[in-house]
Amino acid sequence: MGKVVLVTGVARQLGGRLVRRIQRDPEVDRVVGVDAVGPQHHLGGADFVRADIRQPAIARVLAEYAVDTVVHMDVTGTPLGAGSRTTVKETNVIGTMQLLGACQKSPTVKRLVIKSSTSVYGSAPRDPAVFTETTPPKSLPSGGFAKDAVEVEGYVRGFARRRPDVAVCVLRFANILGPCADSPLAEFFSLPVMPTVFGYDPRLQFVHEDDVIDVLRIALHEPRRGTLNSGTFNVAGDGVLLLSQCSRRLGRPTMPVLLPAVTWVGSALRTVGITDFSPEQIRLLTHGRVVSTSQMRETLGFDPKYTTAETFADFARSRGPGLLPPETLARAVDQVATALPFVGGARAGTAAGPTAAGPTAAGTRTTGNTQTTQTTQSDAE
């Protein structure tokens, strides 16, 4: 008999893709998809159960199908359909508590995979250049999805102590992008003009949605020789991109805003429903965040197909051309950087803080030949 895998959050694109993918796995005998709403996409031959993981009924689903592997995908920062932020938080936190309680009582569950986020590290001006899985955040996230992810991981650690016989794998994904990306950051990158924080050019990492599916598939199986698929792992593509590089590659100009006014701009964008420019996203677009992926490669045994730059390029192609051709925008920014070589003690286009300078993740270097990138590398060295 093969595995019986239960996947939560299958009404979303990523959850649906995972369900369709693991059905082709010869080691998987049955797939059960669970969500509070019916999916708009096809789930193949999987069994779909309409159930709210915030309710105790999820325990009956585990028992009825004798589930041995649970993949918890329903930890997200964006509402589905007409959902609200309150509903998202309840699903993230209360739903996870109910699911873990059901798994704890189930005698058949032997493996648990949790979709988490590198947002648990937060974004602060005195952050280390690179976060490892054991690096404590300088300041815990105070709200939003990042706080939800911190609480979820806390409940998961408690479950792991109570059920040491269950292999638990927590995957902390960097910002997920791709042609079907649905996240506040994807909405931000789709704006015709992107508001940024004046004087800051944060380093960002991305992971392609195809790699997300592949690493989840690896995590739900028994470990291969020399690997271990229980524990906590950062998942991101190689390298980093500066926000200014992202703007140029999209062909979308930026609108620098002074830091005190950024919160007002974010509230205005949320009010008109353009994008969820939340405080946590503002901090990310101010200070950035880079994580080490050595454990992902050495311990989990996963090697992403897409680098950070390749992931962003695939996302950019799916969004179509911006207001300006990327080459024209790059020349304009370089001309401004040459005309204004110093702003507030730092070169134009770079941040005057430790987050903008420093080594990149996993020994890689930021690529590109723009003035902004050269300056940042020089400062780092």
Sequence and secondary structure as in RCSB ss.txt:
>XXXX:A:sequence
MGKVVLVTGVARQLGGRLVRRIQRDPEVDRVVGVDAVGPQHHLGGADFVRADIRQPAIARVLAEYAVDTVVHMDV
TGTPLGAGSRTTVKETNVIGTMQLLGACQKSPTVKRLVIKSSTSVYGSAPRDPAVFTETTPPKSLPSGGFAKDAV
EVEGYVRGFARRRPDVAVCVLRFANILGPCADSPLAEFFSLPVMPTVFGYDPRLQFVHEDDVIDVLRIALHEPRR
GTLNSGTFNVAGDGVLLLSQCSRRLGRPTMPVLLPAVTWVGSALRTVGITDFSPEQIRLLTHGRVVSTSQMRETL
GFDPKYTTAETFADFARSRGPGLLPPETLARAVDQVATALPFVGGARAGTAAGPTAAGPTAAGTRTTGNTQTTQT
TQSDAE
>XXXX:A:secstr
  EEEEEE TTSHHHHHHHHHHTT TTEEEEEEEESS  SS  TT EEEE  TTSTTHHHHHHHHT  EEEE   
 SS  TT  HHHHHIIIIIIHHHHHHHHHH SS  EEEEEEEGGGG   TT  SSB TT   SS   SHHHHHHH
HHHHHHHHHHHH TTSEEEEEEE EEESTT  SHHHHHHTSSSEEEETT   EE EEEHHHHHHHHHHHTS   T
T    EEEEE  SS EEHHHHHHHHT  EEEE HHHHHHHHHHHHHTTS    HHHHHHHHH   B  HHHHHTS
    SS HHHHHHHHHHHH   SS HHHHHHHHHHHHHHS EETTEETTS SSTTTSS  GGG      SHHHHH
HHHHH 
